[in-house]
Amino acid sequence: MAVKTRYLEFATRGNAQMVDITGSVAGAVQESGLANGTVTIFCPSATSALTTIEYESGCLSDLTRLFDEVAAPDRQYAHNARWGDGNGHSHVRAALLGPSITVPFVDGTLTLGTWQQIIYVDFDNRSRQRRLVAQLMGE
């Protein structure tokens, strides 16, 4: 059993921007030289998250609307009162999805469904440089 670590780096605009990282994760699997195992992607951030979805405009719009309904940016957040940075909603949204996702791979290929992509969602209220950790375990 081997463990390998890769990093995925990119810039984001924030404000619930969704980035399809499936290709980057598949590339990390290929680059690792491992044939079978799991890849865990982790975002070391309290204002972003990972999930899977069909990466098409309708699904992305529906997910954005859901976040606006559940944790609207214009609500009162104790975090904003304490820190004054206006991103209380970003922390709540990120907590709902979570900071990591694990996907098995077989024969060097992610075992995702036909219409399933891995997405990173940046909920913060400003643009950022992001660095995700992809840790692969396998043989």
DRENTORKOL-3810 file (N, C-alpha, C; in nm, 4 decimals):
REM DRENTORKOL-3810
@n.u->0.0856; n.v->-0.1187; n.w->0.0000; ca.u->0.0000; ca.v->0.0000; ca.w->0.0000; c.u->0.0890; c.v->0.1233; c.w->0.0000
@n.u->0.0635; n.v->0.2128; n.w->-0.0915; ca.u->0.1400; ca.v->0.3372; ca.w->-0.1013; c.u->0.0483; c.v->0.4564; c.w->-0.0754
@n.u->0.1068; n.v->0.5626; n.w->-0.0227; ca.u->0.0347; ca.v->0.6886; ca.w->-0.0028; c.u->0.1117; c.v->0.7967; c.w->-0.0777
@n.u->0.0402; n.v->0.8691; n.w->-0.1626; ca.u->0.1011; ca.v->0.9778; ca.w->-0.2394; c.u->0.0154; c.v->1.1027; c.w->-0.2247
@n.u->0.0803; n.v->1.2178; n.w->-0.2240; ca.u->0.0097; ca.v->1.3443; ca.w->-0.2070; c.u->0.0375; c.v->1.4357; c.w->-0.3256
@n.u->-0.0684; n.v->1.4956; n.w->-0.3756; ca.u->-0.0592; ca.v->1.5927; ca.w->-0.4848; c.u->-0.1369; c.v->1.7167; c.w->-0.4426
@n.u->-0.1123; n.v->1.8284; n.w->-0.5091; ca.u->-0.1825; ca.v->1.9536; ca.w->-0.4798; c.u->-0.2493; c.v->2.0059; c.w->-0.6063
@n.u->-0.3689; n.v->2.0567; n.w->-0.5897; ca.u->-0.4437; ca.v->2.1179; ca.w->-0.6998; c.u->-0.4551; c.v->2.2663; c.w->-0.6674
@n.u->-0.4029; n.v->2.3518; n.w->-0.7540; ca.u->-0.4016; ca.v->2.4951; ca.w->-0.7274; c.u->-0.4738; c.v->2.5708; c.w->-0.8382
@n.u->-0.5520; n.v->2.6715; n.w->-0.7984; ca.u->-0.6256; ca.v->2.7531; ca.w->-0.8945; c.u->-0.6795; c.v->2.8777; c.w->-0.8264
@n.u->-0.7179; n.v->2.9742; n.w->-0.9075; ca.u->-0.7773; ca.v->3.0983; ca.w->-0.8568; c.u->-0.9288; c.v->3.0881; c.w->-0.8658
@n.u->-0.9973; n.v->3.1514; n.w->-0.7712; ca.u->-1.1439; ca.v->3.1535; ca.w->-0.7726; c.u->-1.1941; c.v->3.2965; c.w->-0.7544
@n.u->-1.3198; n.v->3.3158; n.w->-0.7949; ca.u->-1.3858; ca.v->3.4459; ca.w->-0.7796; c.u->-1.4643; c.v->3.4559; c.w->-0.6498
@n.u->-1.4919; n.v->3.3426; n.w->-0.5839; ca.u->-1.5754; ca.v->3.3424; ca.w->-0.4646; c.u->-1.7221; c.v->3.3526; c.w->-0.5003
@n.u->-1.8037; n.v->3.3866; n.w->-0.4001; ca.u->-1.9477; ca.v->3.4045; ca.w->-0.4202; c.u->-2.0158; c.v->3.2822; c.w->-0.4807
@n.u->-1.9840; n.v->3.1657; n.w->-0.4250; ca.u->-2.0420; ca.v->3.0362; ca.w->-0.4641; c.u->-1.9994; c.v->2.9918; c.w->-0.6041
@n.u->-1.8824; n.v->3.0346; n.w->-0.6475; ca.u->-1.8312; ca.v->2.9860; ca.w->-0.7752; c.u->-1.8057; c.v->2.8366; c.w->-0.7642
@n.u->-1.8497; n.v->2.7615; n.w->-0.8651; ca.u->-1.8309; ca.v->2.6170; ca.w->-0.8684; c.u->-1.7298; c.v->2.5827; c.w->-0.9770
@n.u->-1.6294; n.v->2.5048; n.w->-0.9389; ca.u->-1.5216; ca.v->2.4691; ca.w->-1.0296; c.u->-1.5202; c.v->2.3175; c.w->-1.0452
@n.u->-1.5275; n.v->2.2702; n.w->-1.1691; ca.u->-1.5186; ca.v->2.1274; ca.w->-1.1975; c.u->-1.3714; c.v->2.0874; c.w->-1.1878
@n.u->-1.3376; n.v->2.0069; n.w->-1.0880; ca.u->-1.1991; ca.v->1.9646; ca.w->-1.0686; c.u->-1.1783; c.v->1.8179; c.w->-1.1056
@n.u->-1.2772; n.v->1.7573; n.w->-1.1706; ca.u->-1.2697; ca.v->1.6151; ca.w->-1.2049; c.u->-1.1442; c.v->1.5833; c.w->-1.2858
@n.u->-1.1160; n.v->1.6624; n.w->-1.3871; ca.u->-0.9984; ca.v->1.6388; ca.w->-1.4706; c.u->-0.8684; c.v->1.6480; c.w->-1.3933
@n.u->-0.8609; n.v->1.7439; n.w->-1.3023; ca.u->-0.7408; ca.v->1.7588; ca.w->-1.2204; c.u->-0.7223; c.v->1.6406; c.w->-1.1260
@n.u->-0.8320; n.v->1.5919; n.w->-1.0698; ca.u->-0.8244; ca.v->1.4761; ca.w->-0.9800; c.u->-0.7850; c.v->1.3521; c.w->-1.0599
@n.u->-0.8451; n.v->1.3336; n.w->-1.1770; ca.u->-0.8092; ca.v->1.2197; ca.w->-1.2637; c.u->-0.6622; c.v->1.2274; c.w->-1.3025
@n.u->-0.6130; n.v->1.3487; n.w->-1.3274; ca.u->-0.4718; ca.v->1.3667; ca.w->-1.3589; c.u->-0.3815; c.v->1.3290; c.w->-1.2436
@n.u->-0.4240; n.v->1.3629; n.w->-1.1215; ca.u->-0.3462; ca.v->1.3259; ca.w->-1.0031; c.u->-0.3394; c.v->1.1742; c.w->-0.9881
@n.u->-0.4498; n.v->1.1062; n.w->-1.0187; ca.u->-0.4512; ca.v->0.9598; ca.w->-1.0133; c.u->-0.3531; c.v->0.9042; c.w->-1.1164
@n.u->-0.3605; n.v->0.9539; n.w->-1.2391; ca.u->-0.2709; ca.v->0.9056; ca.w->-1.3452; c.u->-0.1248; c.v->0.9310; c.w->-1.3094
@n.u->-0.0960; n.v->1.0514; n.w->-1.2610; ca.u->0.0400; ca.v->1.0903; ca.w->-1.2257; c.u->0.0967; c.v->1.0066; c.w->-1.1111
@n.u->0.0087; n.v->0.9590; n.w->-1.0240; ca.u->0.0547; ca.v->0.8841; ca.w->-0.9062; c.u->0.1150; c.v->0.7488; c.w->-0.9411
@n.u->0.0747; n.v->0.6930; n.w->-1.0550; ca.u->0.1218; ca.v->0.5602; ca.w->-1.0916; c.u->0.0486; c.v->0.4480; c.w->-1.0205
@n.u->-0.0472; n.v->0.4820; n.w->-0.9358; ca.u->-0.1260; ca.v->0.3807; ca.w->-0.8660; c.u->-0.2383; c.v->0.3324; c.w->-0.9568
@n.u->-0.2709; n.v->0.2045; n.w->-0.9490; ca.u->-0.3763; ca.v->0.1496; ca.w->-1.0336; c.u->-0.5102; c.v->0.1430; c.w->-0.9615
@n.u->-0.5087; n.v->0.1009; n.w->-0.8371; ca.u->-0.6318; ca.v->0.0796; ca.w->-0.7616; c.u->-0.6179; c.v->0.1390; c.w->-0.6227
@n.u->-0.7234; n.v->0.2080; n.w->-0.5768; ca.u->-0.7198; ca.v->0.2668; ca.w->-0.4440; c.u->-0.8251; c.v->0.3740; c.w->-0.4283
@n.u->-0.7951; n.v->0.4716; n.w->-0.3446; ca.u->-0.8867; ca.v->0.5836; ca.w->-0.3228; c.u->-0.8072; c.v->0.7138; c.w->-0.3274
@n.u->-0.8774; n.v->0.8187; n.w->-0.3691; ca.u->-0.8207; ca.v->0.9529; ca.w->-0.3635; c.u->-0.9130; c.v->1.0370; c.w->-0.2763
@n.u->-0.8547; n.v->1.0997; n.w->-0.1772; ca.u->-0.9288; ca.v->1.1919; ca.w->-0.0920; c.u->-0.8831; c.v->1.3321; c.w->-0.1266
@n.u->-0.9789; n.v->1.4188; n.w->-0.1577; ca.u->-0.9486; ca.v->1.5582; ca.w->-0.1858; c.u->-0.9967; c.v->1.6384; c.w->-0.0660
@n.u->-0.9103; n.v->1.7263; n.w->-0.0163; ca.u->-0.9402; ca.v->1.8053; ca.w->0.1032; c.u->-0.9128; c.v->1.9520; c.w->0.0743
@n.u->-1.0065; n.v->2.0380; n.w->0.1149; ca.u->-0.9821; ca.v->2.1826; ca.w->0.1019; c.u->-0.9561; c.v->2.2395; c.w->0.2409
@n.u->-0.8336; n.v->2.2877; n.w->0.2641; ca.u->-0.7994; ca.v->2.3475; ca.w->0.3930; c.u->-0.8530; c.v->2.4904; c.w->0.3994
@n.u->-0.9829; n.v->2.5007; n.w->0.4144; ca.u->-1.0508; ca.v->2.6302; ca.w->0.4123; c.u->-1.1816; c.v->2.6167; c.w->0.4879
@n.u->-1.2197; n.v->2.7200; n.w->0.5597; ca.u->-1.3483; ca.v->2.7194; ca.w->0.6307; c.u->-1.4581; c.v->2.7862; c.w->0.5506
@n.u->-1.4260; n.v->2.8298; n.w->0.4269; ca.u->-1.5263; ca.v->2.8985; ca.w->0.3453; c.u->-1.5429; c.v->2.8349; c.w->0.2079
@n.u->-1.5017; n.v->2.7089; n.w->0.1946; ca.u->-1.5200; ca.v->2.6379; ca.w->0.0687; c.u->-1.5465; c.v->2.4912; c.w->0.0983
@n.u->-1.5905; n.v->2.4195; n.w->-0.0054; ca.u->-1.6307; ca.v->2.2812; ca.w->0.0163; c.u->-1.6205; c.v->2.2006; c.w->-0.1131
@n.u->-1.6414; n.v->2.0701; n.w->-0.0992; ca.u->-1.6368; ca.v->1.9779; ca.w->-0.2123; c.u->-1.7622; c.v->1.8921; c.w->-0.2149
@n.u->-1.8049; n.v->1.8556; n.w->-0.3345; ca.u->-1.9171; ca.v->1.7643; ca.w->-0.3506; c.u->-1.9127; c.v->1.7083; c.w->-0.4927
@n.u->-2.0115; n.v->1.6273; n.w->-0.5274; ca.u->-2.0285; ca.v->1.5837; ca.w->-0.6658; c.u->-2.1645; c.v->1.6301; c.w->-0.7141
@n.u->-2.1733; n.v->1.6529; n.w->-0.8441; ca.u->-2.2983; ca.v->1.6949; ca.w->-0.9068; c.u->-2.2799; c.v->1.6791; c.w->-1.0575
@n.u->-2.3879; n.v->1.6776; n.w->-1.1311; ca.u->-2.3757; ca.v->1.6876; ca.w->-1.2761; c.u->-2.3396; c.v->1.8326; c.w->-1.3058
@n.u->-2.2234; n.v->1.8545; n.w->-1.3633; ca.u->-2.1728; ca.v->1.9901; ca.w->-1.3851; c.u->-2.2336; c.v->2.0472; c.w->-1.5133
@n.u->-2.3580; n.v->2.0889; n.w->-1.5023; ca.u->-2.4273; ca.v->2.1556; ca.w->-1.6133; c.u->-2.5040; c.v->2.2732; c.w->-1.5562
@n.u->-2.5313; n.v->2.3714; n.w->-1.6383; ca.u->-2.5825; ca.v->2.5002; ca.w->-1.5912; c.u->-2.7097; c.v->2.4888; c.w->-1.5081
@n.u->-2.8009; n.v->2.4000; n.w->-1.5424; ca.u->-2.9247; ca.v->2.3855; ca.w->-1.4657; c.u->-2.8985; c.v->2.3366; c.w->-1.3242
@n.u->-2.8176; n.v->2.2321; n.w->-1.3114; ca.u->-2.7849; ca.v->2.1797; ca.w->-1.1775; c.u->-2.7087; c.v->2.2827; c.w->-1.0952
@n.u->-2.6153; n.v->2.3513; n.w->-1.1583; ca.u->-2.5369; ca.v->2.4516; ca.w->-1.0863; c.u->-2.6262; c.v->2.5656; c.w->-1.0388
@n.u->-2.7187; n.v->2.6078; n.w->-1.1219; ca.u->-2.8134; ca.v->2.7134; ca.w->-1.0850; c.u->-2.9029; c.v->2.6684; c.w->-0.9697
@n.u->-2.9494; n.v->2.5446; n.w->-0.9773; ca.u->-3.0347; ca.v->2.4910; ca.w->-0.8701; c.u->-2.9595; c.v->2.4854; c.w->-0.7373
@n.u->-2.8332; n.v->2.4435; n.w->-0.7410; ca.u->-2.7543; ca.v->2.4352; ca.w->-0.6184; c.u->-2.7287; c.v->2.5747; c.w->-0.5614
@n.u->-2.6975; n.v->2.6699; n.w->-0.6472; ca.u->-2.6776; ca.v->2.8079; ca.w->-0.6027; c.u->-2.8043; c.v->2.8617; c.w->-0.5366
@n.u->-2.9194; n.v->2.8370; n.w->-0.5983; ca.u->-3.0469; ca.v->2.8834; ca.w->-0.5419; c.u->-3.0711; c.v->2.8207; c.w->-0.4052
@n.u->-3.0403; n.v->2.6932; n.w->-0.3915; ca.u->-3.0569; ca.v->2.6256; ca.w->-0.2632; c.u->-2.9737; c.v->2.6947; c.w->-0.1551
@n.u->-2.8483; n.v->2.7246; n.w->-0.1851; ca.u->-2.7635; ca.v->2.7924; ca.w->-0.0868; c.u->-2.8170; c.v->2.9308; c.w->-0.0536
@n.u->-2.8684; n.v->3.0016; n.w->-0.1523; ca.u->-2.9274; ca.v->3.1340; ca.w->-0.1263; c.u->-3.0499; c.v->3.1233; c.w->-0.0360
@n.u->-3.1260; n.v->3.0156; n.w->-0.0494; ca.u->-3.2449; ca.v->2.9967; ca.w->0.0334; c.u->-3.2092; c.v->2.9529; c.w->0.1750
@n.u->-3.1095; n.v->2.8672; n.w->0.1880; ca.u->-3.0739; ca.v->2.8100; ca.w->0.3181; c.u->-2.9842; c.v->2.9034; c.w->0.4000
@n.u->-2.8884; n.v->2.9651; n.w->0.3347; ca.u->-2.7919; ca.v->3.0518; ca.w->0.4047; c.u->-2.7665; c.v->3.1770; c.w->0.3198
@n.u->-2.8670; n.v->3.2631; n.w->0.3158; ca.u->-2.8599; ca.v->3.3848; ca.w->0.2334; c.u->-2.7510; c.v->3.4794; c.w->0.2846
@n.u->-2.6794; n.v->3.5450; n.w->0.1936; ca.u->-2.5731; ca.v->3.6371; ca.w->0.2353; c.u->-2.6227; c.v->3.7570; c.w->0.3159
@n.u->-2.7484; n.v->3.7964; n.w->0.2965; ca.u->-2.7990; ca.v->3.9182; ca.w->0.3611; c.u->-2.8624; c.v->3.8935; c.w->0.4978
@n.u->-2.8533; n.v->3.7731; n.w->0.5504; ca.u->-2.9033; ca.v->3.7452; ca.w->0.6860; c.u->-2.8054; c.v->3.7969; c.w->0.7905
@n.u->-2.8529; n.v->3.8017; n.w->0.9138; ca.u->-2.7664; ca.v->3.8376; ca.w->1.0263; c.u->-2.6840; c.v->3.7150; c.w->1.0661
@n.u->-2.5533; n.v->3.7304; n.w->1.0737; ca.u->-2.4639; ca.v->3.6222; ca.w->1.1164; c.u->-2.3778; c.v->3.6739; c.w->1.2308
@n.u->-2.3733; n.v->3.5982; n.w->1.3394; ca.u->-2.2923; ca.v->3.6372; ca.w->1.4543; c.u->-2.1453; c.v->3.6509; c.w->1.4158
@n.u->-2.0999; n.v->3.5687; n.w->1.3224; ca.u->-1.9619; ca.v->3.5772; ca.w->1.2745; c.u->-1.9330; c.v->3.7163; c.w->1.2168
@n.u->-2.0276; n.v->3.7684; n.w->1.1392; ca.u->-2.0082; ca.v->3.9021; ca.w->1.0804; c.u->-2.0020; c.v->4.0088; c.w->1.1879
@n.u->-2.0865; n.v->3.9952; n.w->1.2904; ca.u->-2.0868; ca.v->4.0935; ca.w->1.3994; c.u->-1.9536; c.v->4.0929; c.w->1.4734
@n.u->-1.8974; n.v->3.9740; n.w->1.4878; ca.u->-1.7709; ca.v->3.9638; ca.w->1.5618; c.u->-1.6513; c.v->4.0087; c.w->1.4793
@n.u->-1.6450; n.v->3.9676; n.w->1.3515; ca.u->-1.5261; ca.v->3.9910; ca.w->1.2709; c.u->-1.5435; c.v->4.1005; c.w->1.1664
@n.u->-1.6668; n.v->4.1332; n.w->1.1296; ca.u->-1.6915; ca.v->4.2392; ca.w->1.0330; c.u->-1.6456; c.v->4.2104; c.w->0.8918
@n.u->-1.6283; n.v->4.0826; n.w->0.8575; ca.u->-1.5787; ca.v->4.0505; ca.w->0.7235; c.u->-1.6885; c.v->4.0096; c.w->0.6251
@n.u->-1.8125; n.v->4.0012; n.w->0.6722; ca.u->-1.9255; ca.v->3.9759; ca.w->0.5828; c.u->-1.9330; c.v->3.8381; c.w->0.5212
@n.u->-1.8552; n.v->3.7434; n.w->0.5718; ca.u->-1.8601; ca.v->3.6099; ca.w->0.5116; c.u->-1.9166; c.v->3.5025; c.w->0.6039
@n.u->-2.0017; n.v->3.5422; n.w->0.6964; ca.u->-2.0654; ca.v->3.4449; ca.w->0.7850; c.u->-2.1405; c.v->3.3377; c.w->0.7076
@n.u->-2.2100; n.v->3.3801; n.w->0.6024; ca.u->-2.2833; ca.v->3.2841; ca.w->0.5195; c.u->-2.1888; c.v->3.1849; c.w->0.4522
@n.u->-2.0672; n.v->3.2283; n.w->0.4201; ca.u->-1.9690; ca.v->3.1414; ca.w->0.3553; c.u->-1.9296; c.v->3.0260; c.w->0.4467
@n.u->-1.9103; n.v->3.0549; n.w->0.5737; ca.u->-1.8740; ca.v->2.9516; ca.w->0.6705; c.u->-1.9879; c.v->2.8517; c.w->0.6891
@n.u->-2.1105; n.v->2.9011; n.w->0.6976; ca.u->-2.2263; ca.v->2.8129; ca.w->0.7165; c.u->-2.2443; c.v->2.7224; c.w->0.5949
@n.u->-2.2366; n.v->2.7797; n.w->0.4766; ca.u->-2.2525; ca.v->2.7005; ca.w->0.3539; c.u->-2.1446; c.v->2.5930; c.w->0.3429
@n.u->-2.0206; n.v->2.6291; n.w->0.3719; ca.u->-1.9113; ca.v->2.5326; ca.w->0.3640; c.u->-1.9328; c.v->2.4178; c.w->0.4626
@n.u->-1.9827; n.v->2.4510; n.w->0.5819; ca.u->-2.0068; ca.v->2.3475; ca.w->0.6827; c.u->-2.1152; c.v->2.2498; c.w->0.6376
@n.u->-2.2105; n.v->2.2964; n.w->0.5584; ca.u->-2.3172; ca.v->2.2082; ca.w->0.5105; c.u->-2.2646; c.v->2.1008; c.w->0.4151
@n.u->-2.1700; n.v->2.1359; n.w->0.3301; ca.u->-2.1170; ca.v->2.0380; ca.w->0.2345; c.u->-1.9992; c.v->1.9599; c.w->0.2905
@n.u->-1.9074; n.v->2.0274; n.w->0.3566; ca.u->-1.7910; ca.v->1.9610; ca.w->0.4133; c.u->-1.6655; c.v->1.9826; c.w->0.3306
@n.u->-1.5488; n.v->1.9626; n.w->0.3944; ca.u->-1.4216; ca.v->1.9972; ca.w->0.3317; c.u->-1.3544; c.v->1.8870; c.w->0.2503
@n.u->-1.4143; n.v->1.7673; n.w->0.2428; ca.u->-1.3443; ca.v->1.6612; ca.w->0.1702; c.u->-1.4407; c.v->1.5649; c.w->0.1022
@n.u->-1.3832; n.v->1.4907; n.w->0.0080; ca.u->-1.4577; ca.v->1.3870; ca.w->-0.0621; c.u->-1.3577; c.v->1.2771; c.w->-0.0985
@n.u->-1.4028; n.v->1.1529; n.w->-0.0939; ca.u->-1.3176; ca.v->1.0393; ca.w->-0.1290; c.u->-1.3818; c.v->0.9642; c.w->-0.2446
@n.u->-1.2995; n.v->0.9320; n.w->-0.3446; ca.u->-1.3472; ca.v->0.8609; ca.w->-0.4632; c.u->-1.2550; c.v->0.7418; c.w->-0.4890
@n.u->-1.3106; n.v->0.6222; n.w->-0.5033; ca.u->-1.2276; ca.v->0.5074; ca.w->-0.5407; c.u->-1.1832; c.v->0.5193; c.w->-0.6870
@n.u->-1.0690; n.v->0.4574; n.w->-0.7176; ca.u->-1.0281; ca.v->0.4442; ca.w->-0.8577; c.u->-0.9867; c.v->0.2996; c.w->-0.8825
@n.u->-1.0170; n.v->0.2517; n.w->-1.0031; ca.u->-0.9892; ca.v->0.1145; ca.w->-1.0439; c.u->-0.9195; c.v->0.1197; c.w->-1.1794
@n.u->-0.8112; n.v->0.0480; n.w->-1.1922; ca.u->-0.7318; ca.v->0.0506; ca.w->-1.3154; c.u->-0.6979; c.v->0.1931; c.w->-1.3571
@n.u->-0.6686; n.v->0.2779; n.w->-1.2589; ca.u->-0.6275; ca.v->0.4152; ca.w->-1.2848; c.u->-0.7384; c.v->0.5105; c.w->-1.3251
@n.u->-0.8640; n.v->0.4654; n.w->-1.3120; ca.u->-0.9782; ca.v->0.5469; ca.w->-1.3545; c.u->-1.0721; c.v->0.5722; c.w->-1.2365
@n.u->-1.1116; n.v->0.6976; n.w->-1.2176; ca.u->-1.2089; ca.v->0.7314; ca.w->-1.1127; c.u->-1.3384; c.v->0.6554; c.w->-1.1379
@n.u->-1.4034; n.v->0.6102; n.w->-1.0314; ca.u->-1.5264; ca.v->0.5310; ca.w->-1.0450; c.u->-1.6514; c.v->0.6188; c.w->-1.0358
@n.u->-1.6466; n.v->0.7361; n.w->-1.0966; ca.u->-1.7607; ca.v->0.8274; ca.w->-1.0949; c.u->-1.8684; c.v->0.7803; c.w->-1.1914
@n.u->-1.9930; n.v->0.8184; n.w->-1.1633; ca.u->-2.1030; ca.v->0.7888; ca.w->-1.2537; c.u->-2.0925; c.v->0.8711; c.w->-1.3811
@n.u->-2.1686; n.v->0.8340; n.w->-1.4812; ca.u->-2.1644; ca.v->0.8994; ca.w->-1.6116; c.u->-2.1835; c.v->1.0500; c.w->-1.6027
@n.u->-2.2758; n.v->1.0959; n.w->-1.5207; ca.u->-2.3081; ca.v->1.2384; ca.w->-1.5126; c.u->-2.2582; c.v->1.3005; c.w->-1.3825
@n.u->-2.1586; n.v->1.2407; n.w->-1.3218; ca.u->-2.1104; ca.v->1.2849; ca.w->-1.1902; c.u->-1.9708; c.v->1.3459; c.w->-1.2022
@n.u->-1.9594; n.v->1.4706; n.w->-1.1607; ca.u->-1.8303; ca.v->1.5378; ca.w->-1.1581; c.u->-1.7995; c.v->1.5815; c.w->-1.0154
@n.u->-1.6705; n.v->1.5973; n.w->-0.9872; ca.u->-1.6251; ca.v->1.6466; ca.w->-0.8573; c.u->-1.6148; c.v->1.7983; c.w->-0.8688
@n.u->-1.6823; n.v->1.8674; n.w->-0.7777; ca.u->-1.6754; ca.v->2.0132; ca.w->-0.7838; c.u->-1.6265; c.v->2.0718; c.w->-0.6524
@n.u->-1.5561; n.v->2.1808; n.w->-0.6687; ca.u->-1.5106; ca.v->2.2640; ca.w->-0.5580; c.u->-1.5986; c.v->2.3883; c.w->-0.5594
@n.u->-1.6490; n.v->2.4275; n.w->-0.4430; ca.u->-1.7339; ca.v->2.5463; ca.w->-0.4337; c.u->-1.6671; c.v->2.6462; c.w->-0.3391
@n.u->-1.6372; n.v->2.7647; n.w->-0.3921; ca.u->-1.5777; ca.v->2.8701; ca.w->-0.3113; c.u->-1.6885; c.v->2.9651; c.w->-0.2681
@n.u->-1.7242; n.v->2.9581; n.w->-0.1412; ca.u->-1.8335; ca.v->3.0394; ca.w->-0.0876; c.u->-1.7891; c.v->3.1758; c.w->-0.0365
@n.u->-1.6583; n.v->3.1994; n.w->-0.0283; ca.u->-1.6125; ca.v->3.3252; ca.w->0.0305; c.u->-1.6627; c.v->3.4441; c.w->-0.0506
@n.u->-1.6559; n.v->3.5631; n.w->0.0081; ca.u->-1.7110; ca.v->3.6827; ca.w->-0.0569; c.u->-1.6042; c.v->3.7627; c.w->-0.1313
@n.u->-1.4946; n.v->3.6963; n.w->-0.1655; ca.u->-1.3889; ca.v->3.7621; ca.w->-0.2425; c.u->-1.3098; c.v->3.6562; c.w->-0.3192
@n.u->-1.2343; n.v->3.7001; n.w->-0.4172; ca.u->-1.1521; ca.v->3.6074; ca.w->-0.4942; c.u->-1.0335; c.v->3.5602; c.w->-0.4087
@n.u->-0.9858; n.v->3.4417; n.w->-0.4426; ca.u->-0.8786; ca.v->3.3811; ca.w->-0.3630; c.u->-0.7917; c.v->3.2916; c.w->-0.4517
@n.u->-0.6736; n.v->3.2616; n.w->-0.4038; ca.u->-0.5910; ca.v->3.1534; ca.w->-0.4578; c.u->-0.6188; c.v->3.0338; c.w->-0.3679
@n.u->-0.6546; n.v->2.9216; n.w->-0.4266; ca.u->-0.6872; ca.v->2.8026; ca.w->-0.3475; c.u->-0.5888; c.v->2.6905; c.w->-0.3774
@n.u->-0.5628; n.v->2.6096; n.w->-0.2757; ca.u->-0.4743; ca.v->2.4934; ca.w->-0.2883; c.u->-0.5402; c.v->2.3764; c.w->-0.2177
@n.u->-0.5800; n.v->2.2783; n.w->-0.2947; ca.u->-0.6423; ca.v->2.1573; ca.w->-0.2405; c.u->-0.5378; c.v->2.0482; c.w->-0.2262
@n.u->-0.5606; n.v->1.9602; n.w->-0.1305; ca.u->-0.4729; ca.v->1.8453; ca.w->-0.1086; c.u->-0.5432; c.v->1.7225; c.w->-0.1635
@n.u->-0.4750; n.v->1.6496; n.w->-0.2503; ca.u->-0.5260; ca.v->1.5212; ca.w->-0.3004; c.u->-0.4335; c.v->1.4134; c.w->-0.2464
@n.u->-0.4874; n.v->1.3273; n.w->-0.1606; ca.u->-0.4061; ca.v->1.2201; ca.w->-0.1056; c.u->-0.4573; c.v->1.0869; c.w->-0.1588
@n.u->-0.3669; n.v->1.0139; n.w->-0.2200; ca.u->-0.3999; ca.v->0.8880; ca.w->-0.2850; c.u->-0.3438; c.v->0.7719; c.w->-0.2052
@n.u->-0.4260; n.v->0.6706; n.w->-0.1857; ca.u->-0.3832; ca.v->0.5492; ca.w->-0.1175; c.u->-0.4165; c.v->0.4326; c.w->-0.2090
@n.u->-0.3217; n.v->0.3450; n.w->-0.2334; ca.u->-0.3489; ca.v->0.2318; ca.w->-0.3200; c.u->-0.2247; c.v->0.1572; c.w->-0.3577
@n.u->-0.2405; n.v->0.0812; n.w->-0.4650; ca.u->-0.1277; ca.v->0.0005; ca.w->-0.5144; c.u->-0.1253; c.v->-0.0010; c.w->-0.6659
END
